[in-house]
Amino acid sequence: MLSSEQKKQNAYQYCMAIAQNHYENFPVASKLLNKQLRFPVSAVYAFARSADDFADEGDLSKEQRLSLLDEYNNELNAIEQQLTRWSANTAANQQQAFFHDSKNIIFIALADVIHQFKIPVNLFYDLLKAFKQDVITTRYANFNDLLAYCQLSANPVGRILLYLNNSVSEENLTCSDAICTGLQLINFYQDIAQDIDENDRLYLPLDEMKQLAVTENDIKAHLNNNQTQALIKQQLLRTQSLYQSGMPLCFNLSGRFALEISMIYMGGKLILDKLEANTKTIYLRPRLTRFDKLKLIWQGLFLKYYLSTH
């Protein structure tokens, strides 16, 4: 029979395998990430990746998708309850390390991460709420509704990374939220055609569409006229301001994690700049060339140097 420590190591290896196969949307495999954080980050990623797949992948019904996400919610409940009992039992704390067993190996690793880094479990609940929203909500009445979605789908990821890096402060959390919400909005605007074509999802505020005489059918038909271009310009201008407000986070952090965040920030800024430069082709997803990627590395390094000296 495997010991608790062996089960934990097996769980982390399992999560890392998931991360290495699907790392494009999360800084798991980055060589910039501190080595000691790669396994914890992989556990968070494996949780988010698998839950996201429940919401989006395959031919499951809405009921089946929501049921799978409910099972994840139950797993989090079990971790939260066990942590409460464990913390209350001082004698047990001194005798043995915290270990959460589960039939789902991802939650063995995730529970260890939550305990080690004292990450609020509500951040993981919020991610599950966002995945459930992906299943049942395809339209947003106004920009505030979109922001509320970003607070569930994007902001928890940045906050979790701050906890993993022991960099939590009110200012850092606020800046992280601005960057993560900005990145989520940028992702919406570069995937307008894909979202409407593949999943019948529209991440544009319906009230602003109405004001500019843009209809859902216009978006479905990939209509590219003055009205649709004005709509996207309006979204990008607002996102630019929000995104830039998060830049001080790059200055507040230190070491390799700071460089990682600077690179992520500059990557989002580069995509946003490309979107703003190409509003006449609003349905075309911007692509990063090899030169763009080299520029991204240079800008990330320069940004970190500049902020550290001013």
Sequence and secondary structure as in RCSB ss.txt:
>XXXX:A:sequence
MLSSEQKKQNAYQYCMAIAQNHYENFPVASKLLNKQLRFPVSAVYAFARSADDFADEGDLSKEQRLSLLDEYNNE
LNAIEQQLTRWSANTAANQQQAFFHDSKNIIFIALADVIHQFKIPVNLFYDLLKAFKQDVITTRYANFNDLLAYC
QLSANPVGRILLYLNNSVSEENLTCSDAICTGLQLINFYQDIAQDIDENDRLYLPLDEMKQLAVTENDIKAHLNN
NQTQALIKQQLLRTQSLYQSGMPLCFNLSGRFALEISMIYMGGKLILDKLEANTKTIYLRPRLTRFDKLKLIWQG
LFLKYYLSTH
>XXXX:A:secstr
   HHHHHHHHHHHHHHHHHHSGGGSTTS TTS HHHHHHHHHHHHHHHHHHHHHHSTT  HHHHHHHHHHHHHH
HHHHHHHHHHHHH HHHHHHS      SSHHHHHHHHHHHHHT  THHHHHHHHHHHHHHH   BSSHHHHHHHH
HHHTHHHHHHHHHHTT   HHHHHHHHHHHHHHHHHHHHHSHHHHHHHH    SBHHHHHHTT  HHHHHTT  S
HHHHHHHHHHHHHHHHHHHTTTHHHHH  HHHHHHHHHHHHHHHHHHHHHHHTGGGTTS     HHHHHHHHHHH
HHHHHHHHT 
